[in-house]
Amino acid sequence: MYCFENRGEEVGVTLHHPHGQVYAFPFVPPRTSRLLARAHAHRASTGRNLFDDLVASELAEFAVHLQVLPVGRGPGEVKFVAGTESAAGVWSNDVLPEVAAGRLRRE
């Protein structure tokens, strides 16, 4: 399950008020899978919780983790990358497969 909040026209939302979205996948998203593997490896090597250690490190250094995700799919691309794509590594398509197949048949 992946939860996030959309807010602001600058990120390409269609609803102009803050609103949340919840995605449920029948699999563990790639980024989450890598993060869990790192957490398990950290626990195995240190006996501690990776996320507790990260927060403690940030507090000790007065640092804050900032992750900047690009909003465009690529140069010249006008469609914004969805939250599931940029943060979970799960790519979605806003065109039904049947519609895409029909377009390919006409070309």
DRENTORKOL-3810 file (N, C-alpha, C; in nm, 4 decimals):
REM DRENTORKOL-3810
@n.u->0.0842; n.v->-0.1159; n.w->0.0000; ca.u->0.0000; ca.v->0.0000; ca.w->0.0000; c.u->0.0899; c.v->0.1237; c.w->0.0000
@n.u->0.0523; n.v->0.2233; n.w->-0.0780; ca.u->0.1300; ca.v->0.3463; ca.w->-0.0881; c.u->0.0348; c.v->0.4640; c.w->-0.0713
@n.u->0.0607; n.v->0.5483; n.w->0.0258; ca.u->-0.0241; ca.v->0.6645; ca.w->0.0545; c.u->0.0556; c.v->0.7916; c.w->0.0316
@n.u->-0.0072; n.v->0.8915; n.w->-0.0278; ca.u->0.0585; ca.v->1.0212; ca.w->-0.0415; c.u->-0.0458; c.v->1.1311; c.w->-0.0538
@n.u->-0.0002; n.v->1.2538; n.w->-0.0391; ca.u->-0.0892; ca.v->1.3696; ca.w->-0.0466; c.u->-0.0498; c.v->1.4571; c.w->-0.1642
@n.u->-0.1496; n.v->1.4950; n.w->-0.2418; ca.u->-0.1297; ca.v->1.5897; ca.w->-0.3520; c.u->-0.1679; c.v->1.7285; c.w->-0.3026
@n.u->-0.0858; n.v->1.8250; n.w->-0.3370; ca.u->-0.1251; ca.v->1.9631; ca.w->-0.3085; c.u->-0.0491; c.v->2.0559; c.w->-0.4011
@n.u->-0.1210; n.v->2.1524; n.w->-0.4558; ca.u->-0.0592; ca.v->2.2570; ca.w->-0.5364; c.u->-0.0622; c.v->2.2321; c.w->-0.6857
@n.u->-0.0998; n.v->2.3357; n.w->-0.7595; ca.u->-0.1049; ca.v->2.3274; ca.w->-0.9051; c.u->0.0324; c.v->2.2995; c.w->-0.9652
@n.u->0.1391; n.v->2.3443; n.w->-0.8974; ca.u->0.2741; ca.v->2.3282; ca.w->-0.9512; c.u->0.3151; c.v->2.1820; c.w->-0.9667
@n.u->0.2473; n.v->2.0902; n.w->-0.9008; ca.u->0.2785; ca.v->1.9487; ca.w->-0.9177; c.u->0.1806; c.v->1.8796; c.w->-1.0108
@n.u->0.0942; n.v->1.9573; n.w->-1.0754; ca.u->0.0062; ca.v->1.9024; ca.w->-1.1768; c.u->-0.1219; c.v->1.8389; c.w->-1.1272
@n.u->-0.1653; n.v->1.8745; n.w->-1.0054; ca.u->-0.2885; ca.v->1.8145; ca.w->-0.9551; c.u->-0.4088; c.v->1.8712; c.w->-1.0291
@n.u->-0.5137; n.v->1.7912; n.w->-1.0407; ca.u->-0.6355; ca.v->1.8381; ca.w->-1.1058; c.u->-0.7349; c.v->1.8937; c.w->-1.0048
@n.u->-0.7252; n.v->1.8491; n.w->-0.8798; ca.u->-0.8065; ca.v->1.9056; ca.w->-0.7726; c.u->-0.7203; c.v->2.0080; c.w->-0.6994
@n.u->-0.7712; n.v->2.1264; n.w->-0.6806; ca.u->-0.6874; ca.v->2.2349; ca.w->-0.6301; c.u->-0.6798; c.v->2.2435; c.w->-0.4780
@n.u->-0.7444; n.v->2.1523; n.w->-0.4077; ca.u->-0.7312; ca.v->2.1478; ca.w->-0.2627; c.u->-0.6440; c.v->2.0272; c.w->-0.2268
@n.u->-0.5752; n.v->2.0324; n.w->-0.1135; ca.u->-0.4949; ca.v->1.9160; ca.w->-0.0735; c.u->-0.5837; c.v->1.7922; c.w->-0.0613
@n.u->-0.5383; n.v->1.6817; n.w->-0.1146; ca.u->-0.6144; ca.v->1.5578; ca.w->-0.1069; c.u->-0.5185; c.v->1.4397; c.w->-0.1109
@n.u->-0.5569; n.v->1.3363; n.w->-0.0438; ca.u->-0.4728; ca.v->1.2178; ca.w->-0.0374; c.u->-0.5153; c.v->1.1117; c.w->-0.1368
@n.u->-0.4220; n.v->1.0248; n.w->-0.1682; ca.u->-0.4497; ca.v->0.9102; ca.w->-0.2531; c.u->-0.3862; c.v->0.7876; c.w->-0.1893
@n.u->-0.4509; n.v->0.6747; n.w->-0.2071; ca.u->-0.4004; ca.v->0.5482; ca.w->-0.1557; c.u->-0.3974; c.v->0.4501; c.w->-0.2717
@n.u->-0.2821; n.v->0.3907; n.w->-0.2954; ca.u->-0.2675; ca.v->0.2881; ca.w->-0.3983; c.u->-0.2398; c.v->0.1563; c.w->-0.3291
@n.u->-0.3092; n.v->0.0520; n.w->-0.3705; ca.u->-0.2835; ca.v->-0.0819; ca.w->-0.3194; c.u->-0.2348; c.v->-0.1664; c.w->-0.4364
@n.u->-0.1152; n.v->-0.2199; n.w->-0.4250; ca.u->-0.0563; ca.v->-0.3018; ca.w->-0.5301; c.u->-0.0618; c.v->-0.4482; c.w->-0.4894
@n.u->-0.0694; n.v->-0.5378; n.w->-0.5860; ca.u->-0.0648; ca.v->-0.6806; ca.w->-0.5528; c.u->0.0796; c.v->-0.7302; c.w->-0.5376
@n.u->0.1727; n.v->-0.6379; n.w->-0.5155; ca.u->0.3146; ca.v->-0.6704; ca.w->-0.5022; c.u->0.3804; c.v->-0.5621; c.w->-0.4184
@n.u->0.5019; n.v->-0.5864; n.w->-0.3750; ca.u->0.5784; ca.v->-0.4849; ca.w->-0.3020; c.u->0.6499; c.v->-0.3991; c.w->-0.4064
@n.u->0.6263; n.v->-0.2674; n.w->-0.4072; ca.u->0.6913; ca.v->-0.1805; ca.w->-0.5063; c.u->0.8442; c.v->-0.1900; c.w->-0.4984
@n.u->0.9129; n.v->-0.1676; n.w->-0.6108; ca.u->1.0594; ca.v->-0.1816; ca.w->-0.6149; c.u->1.1337; c.v->-0.0986; c.w->-0.5098
@n.u->1.0987; n.v->0.0279; n.w->-0.4943; ca.u->1.1693; ca.v->0.1111; ca.w->-0.3956; c.u->1.1462; c.v->0.0591; c.w->-0.2544
@n.u->1.0244; n.v->0.0179; n.w->-0.2248; ca.u->0.9940; ca.v->-0.0354; ca.w->-0.0928; c.u->1.0697; c.v->-0.1650; c.w->-0.0692
@n.u->1.0790; n.v->-0.2477; n.w->-0.1711; ca.u->1.1525; ca.v->-0.3733; ca.w->-0.1602; c.u->1.2998; c.v->-0.3484; c.w->-0.1288
@n.u->1.3606; n.v->-0.2514; n.w->-0.1985; ca.u->1.5016; ca.v->-0.2186; ca.w->-0.1719; c.u->1.5189; c.v->-0.1615; c.w->-0.0313
@n.u->1.4260; n.v->-0.0770; n.w->0.0100; ca.u->1.4328; ca.v->-0.0177; ca.w->0.1434; c.u->1.4201; c.v->-0.1248; c.w->0.2516
@n.u->1.3289; n.v->-0.2176; n.w->0.2335; ca.u->1.3133; ca.v->-0.3259; ca.w->0.3307; c.u->1.4376; c.v->-0.4138; c.w->0.3362
@n.u->1.4985; n.v->-0.4405; n.w->0.2204; ca.u->1.6214; ca.v->-0.5208; ca.w->0.2181; c.u->1.7323; c.v->-0.4504; c.w->0.2957
@n.u->1.7434; n.v->-0.3192; n.w->0.2788; ca.u->1.8444; ca.v->-0.2437; ca.w->0.3534; c.u->1.8150; c.v->-0.2451; c.w->0.5034
@n.u->1.6863; n.v->-0.2339; n.w->0.5378; ca.u->1.6495; ca.v->-0.2358; ca.w->0.6799; c.u->1.6822; c.v->-0.3710; c.w->0.7424
@n.u->1.6534; n.v->-0.4797; n.w->0.6692; ca.u->1.6853; ca.v->-0.6135; ca.w->0.7205; c.u->1.8367; c.v->-0.6324; c.w->0.7333
@n.u->1.9118; n.v->-0.5856; n.w->0.6346; ca.u->2.0582; ca.v->-0.5981; ca.w->0.6393; c.u->2.1147; c.v->-0.5174; c.w->0.7560
@n.u->2.0617; n.v->-0.3999; n.w->0.7791; ca.u->2.1065; ca.v->-0.3157; ca.w->0.8905; c.u->2.0790; c.v->-0.3856; c.w->1.0236
@n.u->1.9596; n.v->-0.4432; n.w->1.0367; ca.u->1.9240; ca.v->-0.5146; ca.w->1.1600; c.u->2.0171; c.v->-0.6340; c.w->1.1807
@n.u->2.0456; n.v->-0.7066; n.w->1.0708; ca.u->2.1322; ca.v->-0.8247; ca.w->1.0809; c.u->2.2745; c.v->-0.7869; c.w->1.1207
@n.u->2.3237; n.v->-0.6735; n.w->1.0710; ca.u->2.4629; ca.v->-0.6366; ca.w->1.0996; c.u->2.4804; c.v->-0.5570; c.w->1.2285
@n.u->2.3761; n.v->-0.4861; n.w->1.2724; ca.u->2.3905; ca.v->-0.4010; ca.w->1.3914; c.u->2.2988; c.v->-0.4406; c.w->1.5061
@n.u->2.1918; n.v->-0.5125; n.w->1.4751; ca.u->2.0928; ca.v->-0.5451; ca.w->1.5772; c.u->1.9974; c.v->-0.4306; c.w->1.6051
@n.u->2.0095; n.v->-0.3229; n.w->1.5269; ca.u->1.9259; ca.v->-0.2046; ca.w->1.5501; c.u->1.8314; c.v->-0.1806; c.w->1.4322
@n.u->1.7359; n.v->-0.0908; n.w->1.4564; ca.u->1.6380; ca.v->-0.0518; ca.w->1.3560; c.u->1.6964; c.v->0.0593; c.w->1.2687
@n.u->1.6986; n.v->0.0394; n.w->1.1397; ca.u->1.7558; ca.v->0.1374; ca.w->1.0469; c.u->1.6893; c.v->0.2738; c.w->1.0601
@n.u->1.5572; n.v->0.2755; n.w->1.0695; ca.u->1.4858; ca.v->0.4028; ca.w->1.0718; c.u->1.5092; c.v->0.4779; c.w->1.2028
@n.u->1.5179; n.v->0.4047; n.w->1.3137; ca.u->1.5536; ca.v->0.4692; ca.w->1.4408; c.u->1.6935; c.v->0.5309; c.w->1.4316
@n.u->1.7855; n.v->0.4570; n.w->1.3706; ca.u->1.9226; ca.v->0.5075; ca.w->1.3564; c.u->1.9288; c.v->0.6302; c.w->1.2657
@n.u->1.8504; n.v->0.6306; n.w->1.1597; ca.u->1.8489; ca.v->0.7472; ca.w->1.0698; c.u->1.7971; c.v->0.8712; c.w->1.1420
@n.u->1.6877; n.v->0.8557; n.w->1.2150; ca.u->1.6314; ca.v->0.9701; ca.w->1.2880; c.u->1.7298; c.v->1.0177; c.w->1.3941
@n.u->1.7909; n.v->0.9260; n.w->1.4672; ca.u->1.8883; ca.v->0.9638; ca.w->1.5705; c.u->2.0063; c.v->1.0376; c.w->1.5089
@n.u->2.0521; n.v->0.9911; n.w->1.3934; ca.u->2.1638; ca.v->1.0556; ca.w->1.3259; c.u->2.1273; c.v->1.1970; c.w->1.2814
@n.u->2.0065; n.v->1.2123; n.w->1.2253; ca.u->1.9631; ca.v->1.3447; ca.w->1.1813; c.u->1.9478; c.v->1.4397; c.w->1.2992
@n.u->1.8953; n.v->1.3907; n.w->1.4107; ca.u->1.8799; ca.v->1.4756; ca.w->1.5284; c.u->2.0150; c.v->1.5139; c.w->1.5867
@n.u->2.1087; n.v->1.4208; n.w->1.5887; ca.u->2.2413; ca.v->1.4474; ca.w->1.6436; c.u->2.3175; c.v->1.5490; c.w->1.5598
@n.u->2.2943; n.v->1.5451; n.w->1.4283; ca.u->2.3660; ca.v->1.6356; ca.w->1.3376; c.u->2.2842; c.v->1.7596; c.w->1.3024
@n.u->2.1657; n.v->1.7704; n.w->1.3587; ca.u->2.0730; ca.v->1.8773; ca.w->1.3230; c.u->2.0508; c.v->1.8799; c.w->1.1725
@n.u->2.0437; n.v->1.7623; n.w->1.1153; ca.u->2.0241; ca.v->1.7490; ca.w->0.9706; c.u->1.8844; c.v->1.6964; c.w->0.9434
@n.u->1.8362; n.v->1.7271; n.w->0.8281; ca.u->1.7065; ca.v->1.6778; ca.w->0.7852; c.u->1.7245; c.v->1.6127; c.w->0.6495
@n.u->1.6661; n.v->1.4962; n.w->0.6330; ca.u->1.6726; ca.v->1.4267; ca.w->0.5041; c.u->1.5754; c.v->1.4935; c.w->0.4084
@n.u->1.6250; n.v->1.5330; n.w->0.2943; ca.u->1.5412; ca.v->1.5943; ca.w->0.1916; c.u->1.5561; c.v->1.5145; c.w->0.0640
@n.u->1.4439; n.v->1.4743; n.w->0.0082; ca.u->1.4464; ca.v->1.3998; ca.w->-0.1167; c.u->1.3736; c.v->1.4821; c.w->-0.2211
@n.u->1.4435; n.v->1.5177; n.w->-0.3276; ca.u->1.3840; ca.v->1.5961; ca.w->-0.4351; c.u->1.3590; c.v->1.5029; c.w->-0.5523
@n.u->1.2346; n.v->1.4985; n.w->-0.5937; ca.u->1.1965; ca.v->1.4115; ca.w->-0.7044; c.u->1.1589; c.v->1.4974; c.w->-0.8245
@n.u->1.2090; n.v->1.4643; n.w->-0.9434; ca.u->1.1728; ca.v->1.5430; ca.w->-1.0615; c.u->1.0245; c.v->1.5270; c.w->-1.0938
@n.u->0.9626; n.v->1.6342; n.w->-1.1417; ca.u->0.8199; ca.v->1.6283; ca.w->-1.1700; c.u->0.7892; c.v->1.5923; c.w->-1.3145
@n.u->0.8848; n.v->1.6037; n.w->-1.4042; ca.u->0.8594; ca.v->1.5708; ca.w->-1.5438; c.u->0.9101; c.v->1.4333; c.w->-1.5791
@n.u->0.8498; n.v->1.3734; n.w->-1.6806; ca.u->0.8949; ca.v->1.2414; ca.w->-1.7256; c.u->1.0271; c.v->1.2518; c.w->-1.7998
@n.u->1.0536; n.v->1.3640; n.w->-1.8632; ca.u->1.1769; ca.v->1.3813; ca.w->-1.9374; c.u->1.1752; c.v->1.5135; c.w->-2.0110
@n.u->1.2852; n.v->1.5490; n.w->-2.0773; ca.u->1.2901; ca.v->1.6756; ca.w->-2.1512; c.u->1.1777; c.v->1.6837; c.w->-2.2537
@n.u->1.1047; n.v->1.7928; n.w->-2.2514; ca.u->0.9962; ca.v->1.8133; ca.w->-2.3462; c.u->0.8683; c.v->1.7390; c.w->-2.3132
@n.u->0.8672; n.v->1.6631; n.w->-2.2062; ca.u->0.7487; ca.v->1.5869; ca.w->-2.1662; c.u->0.6623; c.v->1.6752; c.w->-2.0769
@n.u->0.5345; n.v->1.6849; n.w->-2.1096; ca.u->0.4468; ca.v->1.7721; ca.w->-2.0325; c.u->0.3703; c.v->1.6998; c.w->-1.9229
@n.u->0.3596; n.v->1.5679; n.w->-1.9294; ca.u->0.2873; ca.v->1.4946; ca.w->-1.8261; c.u->0.3741; c.v->1.4828; c.w->-1.7014
@n.u->0.3144; n.v->1.5126; n.w->-1.5890; ca.u->0.3864; ca.v->1.5018; ca.w->-1.4629; c.u->0.3968; c.v->1.3562; c.w->-1.4202
@n.u->0.5018; n.v->1.3258; n.w->-1.3494; ca.u->0.5201; ca.v->1.1915; ca.w->-1.2961; c.u->0.4309; c.v->1.1779; c.w->-1.1733
@n.u->0.3551; n.v->1.0707; n.w->-1.1677; ca.u->0.2668; ca.v->1.0468; ca.w->-1.0542; c.u->0.3477; c.v->1.0116; c.w->-0.9303
@n.u->0.2874; n.v->1.0291; n.w->-0.8141; ca.u->0.3555; ca.v->0.9970; ca.w->-0.6895; c.u->0.3999; c.v->0.8524; c.w->-0.6823
@n.u->0.3188; n.v->0.7630; n.w->-0.7385; ca.u->0.3574; ca.v->0.6213; ca.w->-0.7352; c.u->0.4799; c.v->0.5967; c.w->-0.8213
@n.u->0.4942; n.v->0.6741; n.w->-0.9278; ca.u->0.6079; ca.v->0.6561; ca.w->-1.0172; c.u->0.7364; c.v->0.7097; c.w->-0.9557
@n.u->0.7298; n.v->0.8309; n.w->-0.9034; ca.u->0.8520; ca.v->0.8926; ca.w->-0.8528; c.u->0.8938; c.v->0.8397; c.w->-0.7160
@n.u->0.8003; n.v->0.8081; n.w->-0.6308; ca.u->0.8366; ca.v->0.7688; ca.w->-0.4951; c.u->0.8328; c.v->0.6186; c.w->-0.4697
@n.u->0.7522; n.v->0.5453; n.w->-0.5445; ca.u->0.7433; ca.v->0.4007; ca.w->-0.5207; c.u->0.8123; c.v->0.3203; c.w->-0.6296
@n.u->0.8439; n.v->0.3844; n.w->-0.7426; ca.u->0.9072; ca.v->0.3115; ca.w->-0.8520; c.u->0.8102; c.v->0.2232; c.w->-0.9272
@n.u->0.6818; n.v->0.2553; n.w->-0.9187; ca.u->0.5780; ca.v->0.1785; ca.w->-0.9884; c.u->0.5190; c.v->0.2687; c.w->-1.0955
@n.u->0.5388; n.v->0.2313; n.w->-1.2197; ca.u->0.4934; ca.v->0.3143; ca.w->-1.3309; c.u->0.3514; c.v->0.2785; c.w->-1.3697
@n.u->0.2716; n.v->0.3812; n.w->-1.3875; ca.u->0.1320; ca.v->0.3610; ca.w->-1.4262; c.u->0.1100; c.v->0.4225; c.w->-1.5637
@n.u->0.0052; n.v->0.3817; n.w->-1.6265; ca.u->-0.0256; ca.v->0.4302; ca.w->-1.7605; c.u->-0.1661; c.v->0.4869; c.w->-1.7594
@n.u->-0.1826; n.v->0.6076; n.w->-1.8108; ca.u->-0.3148; ca.v->0.6689; ca.w->-1.8110; c.u->-0.3941; c.v->0.6353; c.w->-1.9374
@n.u->-0.3433; n.v->0.5412; n.w->-2.0164; ca.u->-0.4131; ca.v->0.4950; ca.w->-2.1357; c.u->-0.4425; c.v->0.3467; c.w->-2.1185
@n.u->-0.5679; n.v->0.3092; n.w->-2.1377; ca.u->-0.6024; ca.v->0.1678; ca.w->-2.1275; c.u->-0.5302; c.v->0.0880; c.w->-2.2356
@n.u->-0.4881; n.v->-0.0347; n.w->-2.2062; ca.u->-0.4178; ca.v->-0.1161; ca.w->-2.3060; c.u->-0.4964; c.v->-0.1311; c.w->-2.4359
@n.u->-0.6282; n.v->-0.1436; n.w->-2.4252; ca.u->-0.7106; ca.v->-0.1586; ca.w->-2.5453; c.u->-0.7046; c.v->-0.0344; c.w->-2.6336
@n.u->-0.7021; n.v->0.0833; n.w->-2.5703; ca.u->-0.6939; ca.v->0.2086; ca.w->-2.6459; c.u->-0.5576; c.v->0.2204; c.w->-2.7131
@n.u->-0.4512; n.v->0.1886; n.w->-2.6395; ca.u->-0.3165; ca.v->0.1936; ca.w->-2.6972; c.u->-0.3040; c.v->0.0958; c.w->-2.8136
@n.u->-0.3596; n.v->-0.0246; n.w->-2.7987; ca.u->-0.3543; ca.v->-0.1234; ca.w->-2.9071; c.u->-0.4282; c.v->-0.0723; c.w->-3.0297
@n.u->-0.5439; n.v->-0.0096; n.w->-3.0086; ca.u->-0.6186; ca.v->0.0474; ca.w->-3.1209; c.u->-0.5398; c.v->0.1549; c.w->-3.1932
@n.u->-0.4709; n.v->0.2377; n.w->-3.1191; ca.u->-0.3872; ca.v->0.3424; ca.w->-3.1795; c.u->-0.2757; c.v->0.2809; c.w->-3.2632
@n.u->-0.2143; n.v->0.1758; n.w->-3.2109; ca.u->-0.1065; ca.v->0.1097; ca.w->-3.2839; c.u->-0.1596; c.v->0.0448; c.w->-3.4129
@n.u->-0.2792; n.v->-0.0113; n.w->-3.4096; ca.u->-0.3362; ca.v->-0.0735; ca.w->-3.5282; c.u->-0.3631; c.v->0.0292; c.w->-3.6375
@n.u->-0.4001; n.v->0.1503; n.w->-3.5987; ca.u->-0.4313; ca.v->0.2550; ca.w->-3.6976; c.u->-0.3052; c.v->0.3130; c.w->-3.7600
@n.u->-0.1907; n.v->0.3023; n.w->-3.6935; ca.u->-0.0669; ca.v->0.3631; ca.w->-3.7450; c.u->-0.0007; c.v->0.2780; c.w->-3.8473
END
